[in-house]
């Protein structure tokens, strides 16, 4: 017997038809969706300041298509779309249901919102102390309150800030009765939740070897067939596009992680214990996951308004591109001195784009005073001058600031149809023994001729953001290729292949059980996605940049060797 948990959203803005596709495409027991990236909380805060809802309204649009069929078939709906206002979102669900002539039991979870409470605002990544006033502060809750809501009879559960994996772990606790001590089962559900939380990224979306993925344009969303021991088969509905393979699952496993220990409110999942096996077409079994007690702290996502920013992009063509960029800058800074701004970022891309971003507490200074000055250089600058951005005003930007709070101080609350449901927070006691330390890779020395070729010919990669840090996961498909990769792709080699990473502190982690390495590049994204001046502020392209770099690869490891 399994619990079939389907995902229908990987971010705020994902495919609106996905909920209907998952309900109509085959049998499922739980429909989940993830709306809350780190950036989304800041977006919702901005919406709320403008008088708009503090939750994700696209959730209601999807729910309109499927609420009736889900109630008819007993499909539970669990979503974090409540954002900054889960109570308001639950009320909107009741209003929608009333218009549809339906009467679901709707629960919502609170307790994550710590805005206005005294917090120790030391950045969990950098150790810096924040001296600004938080706009939002939300703790990452776990799956236990979701399980309480489902046990109380909820048909729809709406949460605020919970971990992405909690949307799977909570239903697992409800169905299988896992207690705080069932660490391995909890850890397995966390891994399953991590795999399906980003929607089609588990079924071939954004996959390094995208040529292998059939009908990607109609990629199906993922399903986790969760078992009582925490193992799960990752699959998708038959007849949909996409691919579920060990490769696509591995790609998602190494997305936005740190070391082998993956901490959460319910359990620490040991990613170095995961076993993957292909059970059949589009069916990958994830098993063997071990768990450790959760830390005694919870992460809190703090956002604050940091000032205003503006970006102008100029196109440089023809000869002497670097000299033209210098002329362009000299002309601009002669009109608006560079040192007059709080922060300036100038990037010249290999494609001949000159991006100049200014940030300042003064909106006027970063606004048209800057952008108009750039345009004014149009007839007194480099030959071929033209831009991609018209003069415009500055826009406010926020900063994501992760902090930690004692878990014992957080009290989640659960409400069903407006009435509070008793909920007891409980945590696992430390086990008598401890799990072994993460394993080290076996280094493989391969002799013979080498060929200078792109690293991506034998390795996949996926990258993403974690606050101001970037994550870069790299994996191989055979033990031989991985052994060479683990020996070859050191931190020094990574910085040699991607020189722009040289100034940053980099951590390297080995996951030999899934033939993968993970790198964490600290500070690459500055103050986080919303404040990063990079063209790729979420580091989504970092993995593909690495795969394109030439390096000496043993000829026998290359395809068709």
N, C-alpha and C positions, 0 to 999 in steps of 0.2 A: 504494500500500500504506500503510495507516495502523495505528497501535497504538491500540486502543480501550480507554481507561482509564476505568473506572466508579468513582464514589464511592458509598459506602453509609453514611457517617456524617459529620456535620458537627460533632459535639460529643459529649462523654461523657453519654449519655442520649438520643441520637437514636433514631429508629424502629428497633426490633429486627428487623422483618421486611424491612428494606431490602436486606440482603445477598442474601437469597433472591430478592427481587424483581428485583435486578440480574442475578443468574445465570440465572434462569428467563425473564427478559423479552426476551432477545435475545442475539446474539453479543457477547462482550466478551473481551479478552485479559488485562486486569489489573483486579483488584478492590482498591480502596484505601478507606481510611477514616481520618478525622481524629478523634482523641479528646482532643487535648491543647490546650485553651485555656490561657491564662496562669493562670487560676484553678484549672484541673484539677490542676496540679502540686502546689498547696497542699492540695487535697482528698486527693490520693493520699498526700501526706506525713502528713496526719492519719490516714488509714486505716492506714498502716504503723505509726504510733505505737500504734494500737489492736490491732495484731497481724493486720491484714487485708492482702491483697495490695497491693503498690505499683504494680500495673498495673490496666488496665481490664477487669474480669471480663465486662462485656457483650460485649466482642470475642469471647470464647470462646463465649458464647451464640449469637452470629451465626454463628461459624465452624462450630458443630455442624450448622447447617442446610445449609452449602454446601461443606464441605471435600471430601466425596466427589465431588460433581459437578464441582468445580473441578479436582481431580486427573484426573478422567476426560477433561475437555475441555482440559486444559493451561492453565487460567486461573491466572495468578500472583496471589498475595495479598500486599499490602504495607500495613502498618499501623504507626502510631506508638503503638499501644495499650500497648506495653511500659512507657511512663511512666517510673517510677523504678526499675523492675526488669525490663528486657527479657530477661535470662537466665531469670528466674523465669517470665515470660510464655511464652517459648519452651518451657520445660520443661512448662508447663501445656498447650501445644498438642500436644506429644508425648503427654502422658497422655490428652488428649481423643482424639487419633488412634488410640491403642491401644484405647480403649474402642469406637471405631467400626470397628476392624479395618483401619485404614489405616496407611500408612507414608510420610508425606511427608518431604521434605527441608526442615528448618526452620532458618532462619538468624536470628541476632539481631545487632544493632549496639550497641556500647558506645563509651565515650570521651567522651560528653557530660557525664557526672556529674563535677563538679568539687568536690563537697562535701568539706570538710576541707582543700582545697588553699588555700594563701595566694593571695588575690585582691586586686586594687586595687578596693575597694568604693565607687568614686565613681559616683554615679548618672548614667547616660548621658543622662538627660533634664534633670535639675536641677542637676548638679554637686555635690550634697551627698555627704558621706562617711558611710557606714553605720558605726555603732559597736556594732551588735548582732551576734550570732553567727548566721550563716545556717543555716536549717533544711534548705534544698535549694539547689543551685547547678548549673544545667544549661546547657551551651552549645548553641546552635542549630547542628546539623550540616546538611550539604547532602545532595545526592542521590548523590554518588560512592560512599559505602559501600553504599548500596542496590543500585547497579549491580554492584558487586563481588559481592555476595551472589547476585544473579540470575545473573550469569555463571558462578558456581561451581555452579549447578544448584539453587538454592533454589526450592521451591514456595511457601513462606511466608516472608516477611521481617518481622521484628518489630523496631522501633526504640524508642529512648527519645525524647529531645527532638531533633527535627529541625524544620526549617522546614516549614510546611504544604505549600508548593509542592514540596518535595523528594520527596513521595510520587508526583508525576508526573514531575519532572525525572529522578529515579533510573531509573525504567523507560525513559524516553526515551534516557538515556545507554546503557543496556544494549542496547536494540533497535537504535539507530542508530549506536552507537560514537562519540558525541560526545566530543571531547577538551576540555581546558580552554580551548583557543583558539576553539572553536565558539561564540562569544559570542552571536551572533544566534539560533541554534537554541536554546541554553540559555535565553536570555531569553524566547523564545516559549513554551518549556515552563513557565517560571516563571509567566508570565501565565495559561496554561491551568490550571496548578495552583491559582493564586489564584482563578480563576473557579469551579472545581468543589469547592474544599476545604470550603466551608460547605454542602454538600448542596443542599437544595431552594432555597436563596437564589438559585441560578443559574437555577432553572426556575419562578420565579414566587412563591416563598415570601417573605413579608415585603416584598412589592413595593408601591411607593407607589401604583401604579395597579392595585390588586388586583382591581378590577371587571373588568379585561380578561382575567383569568386563568381559564380554564375548569377546573372540577372541582378546585379547589385542595385540597379535603379528601383527594384521592387523588393528590397531586402526585408525579410521578416524580422520581427522583434523576438527577443529570447525568452525562453521558459526554463525555469529550474525545477526539475522533478525532485523535490526534497524528501529525503528518507528519514526514518526515526533516528538513525545513528549520525545524522548530519551530512552524510554523503549526498551527492546530487548528480543527476544527469542534466547537462545543459543541452537544450534542443530548441527547435522552433516548429511552427505549424507546417504540416506538409503542403507543398504547392507554392510556398513562398520563395522569393529569391534569397540569395545569400548563402552562407556556408558556416556550419559549426564543425570545427576541426580542432585538433590539439593545438595547431598554430593560432587559430583565431581566439581560442580560450587563453592560451599563453599570453597573447598580445594584450588582452584585457587584464590578466593577472598582474602584469608588470606596469600597469598604468597608474600613475599617481600614488606610488608607494614609496616607503623608505627602506628600512632594513627588513630582514626576515621576520622579525616580530612586528605584527600589525596590531597596534593597540586599539581598543574600543571600550565602551562603557560596560559591556557584558562579558568580554573575554579578550585575551590577547591571542590572535590566531597566528600560528607558526606557518608562514608561507614556505619554509624550507622543508615541510613535511607533506606537502601536497603531492598526490599522485594523479596523473592524467592518463586516461586510456580511451581509445576510440571504440565505442561499443557497436557502432553501425553508422550508416550515413546520417550525418547531422546529429549525432548523439555522442557526447563526450562525458565520461564519468569522472567526477572530481571526488576523490576519496583519500582516506588516510590522514586527514588534517588533525593535528594535535592542538590543544588549547592550554593556555596558562591563565591564572587569575588576572582580572583587569587591574590597571593601575588605580591608585587611590585618588587620582585627580581626573577631572574632565576638561576637555578643551573647550574654550569659549571663543566664538568668532566675534571679535569687536570690529566695528567699522566707524570711522570718523571722517568728517569732511576736512580735506587738507588744503584746499585752495582751488585755483582755476588753471586750466591748461588750454593750449591752442597748438595746432600743428599745421605747417605749410609744407607742401611737397613740390619740388621743382624737378624737371626732367632735364638730364644732361645727355647729349648725344654727340656722336662724331669723335673727333680727336681730342686728346688732352683733357679727359674727363676730370681727373683730380685737380688740375690747374683751374678748370672752370668752376669747380666746387669752391676752391679758395677764393676766387674772384666774387662768387655769389655771396659767400659769407662776409667778406670784407665790405661789400656794398650794403648788406643788411645791417651789420653791426655799426656801420657809420651813422645809421639813422636811429637805431634803437640799441644802445650799448648792451652787449652781452651780459656784462656784470650787473646790470640793473635788475635782472630777473633772479628769483630764488633758485631756479634750476633750469638748465638748458641741456638738451640732448640733440646732437647732430649726427645723423647716420647717412653714409653714402653707400648705397647698395651696389652689388655687382652688376645690377641691371641698369645702373645710371640714374637712380632716383636719389635725390637729396632731400631728406626729411629733417625738418627743424622743428623741435617741440620746445615750447617754453612753459614753465609753471611758475605761478606767483600767487601770493595772497591777495593781490590787487587785481580784480577782474578787468578793470579798464586797461591796465598795463599789459596783461596777457591777451586782451581782446583785439579790437580793431587797431589799437595803437601799434600792435605788433604785425598783424596780418596785412594791414594797409601799407606798412613800411616795406614789407616784402614785395608787394605788387608795385610800389613806386620805383623799384629798381629795374623794372621790366625793360626800359630802353637804355639803361646805363650799366648793363651787366654783361654776362658772357654771351657769345654768339649761339643762336638757337634757343634762347631763353623761352621757356613756357612752363606753366605750372599745371598741377592736377587739382588744386584746391583754390576756390575763390576766397577773397577776404571775408572773414567771418568773426563772430564774437567768440570769446572764451567760454568754456563749459566747466562746471564744477566737477571735481574728481574726488574720490574717496580713497581711503587706505584700509586694507584688511590687516588686522593686528591680532594674532592669536595669543591668548593667555590661558593660564590654567587656574582652576579653582578646586578646592577639596570636594570630592564626589559626595561626601556625607552632607554637605551643605545644600545640595540640590534636591528639591522635593517635587518630582513630577506629579501632576494631578490629571485625573481622567474624568471626563464628563460624558454622559450618555443622554441624548435628548434634553440637554440643559441641566441635568441633575448629576451631582458628583458621585462617582463610583469609588468605593474603597480601593486604595492601591497601596501596596506595601513594597517599598524598594528593598531589594535584598542583593547581597553581593557574595561572591564565592570566597570561601576561606582558603588560604594558601594550602596546597597539597603537602603531604608528608615529604615527597621527593620532588625533584625538579627535572624538567626535560633536558636532554643534552644540548650543549651549545650548537649553534648552526654549523652544518658541515662545510668543509672546504672543498673546493673543486679539485679534481685530479688533473694535473697539468699534463698535457699531451705534447710530446716533442715529435714533430713530423719532419723527416728529412726529405731530400729530393728537390726537384726544381720548384721554383715559385713563379707566380705570374702576378704582375701588377694589375690589379682589378679593383672595382668598387667593392667596399666591404659588404654592401647590400646584396651582392651576388650569393652570399652564403649565410647572411644574418638578417633577421627582421629587427625592427625597432618600433617603439611607440613612446611618445613623450608627452608631458603635460605639466601642469602647474600645481604647486602647493604653497599658497601664499606668495612670498617673495622668492621661493626656491623653484627650480625646475627639476623634474624627474625624467630620466632617460633610461628606459628598459631596452635591453638588447638580448636576443635569444637566437638559438640555432635549432636545427631540426634533427640532428644526429649527434650521438655522443662524441664521435670523432671531431666534428666541426666545433662542438662546444668546448672540448678539451683544448683545441687550438685557440679558440676565441678567448677562453679564460686566461690563457697564458699570454696572449698577444695584446688584448685590449686592457692595458693598465690605465691608471689615471694619467700617467705621463703620455701614453700613446693617444688617449682621448684628446688631451690638450694639444698634442702635435697635429692631430687630424682636424680639430676644430680650434684654431688658435684664439678665437674670441673668448674661449672658456678659460684661458690661461690665468687671468687675474682672480679667479674665483676659487673658494675652497670647495673641494669635491670629495664626496664619500663614495666608496665603491662597495657593493654587496654582491655576494655570490648566492645563487639559487640553483645548485647543480641538479636538484630533483626535477626541475622543469627546464633545465638546460639554458638558464638565463643569468644575466648580470643586470644589476640596477645601479645607476649613478644618480646621486643627488647633488645638484649644482647650487650651492648656497648663494643667495643674493642675486642671481642672474636676472630675476624679474623685479628687482628693486623693492618697492613698497607693495608689490602685488599687482594683480591684473589691471585693476582700475587705474592705477597710477603709473604703470609701466609705459615708457615711451617707445618700446620696441614695436616694430611692424608686426611681430608675432608675440603679442603680450602674454599669451598662455603657453608659449614654447611648444605648440603643437607640431611645428615643422622641424624641431631640433633633431628628432630621430631620423627623418628623411635626409637632412643635411649630412648627418654622420654616414648614412648608408651610401651616399654618393661619393664619399672620399675614397681616393685610391690608396691601396696598401698592398704589401707583398703577401700573397696568399698561396699556400701550398697547392700546386696544380692538381693534386689528387682530390682535393676538397671541392674544387669548382664543379659546377654542373657539366655533364657530358665529359668528365675527365676520363 
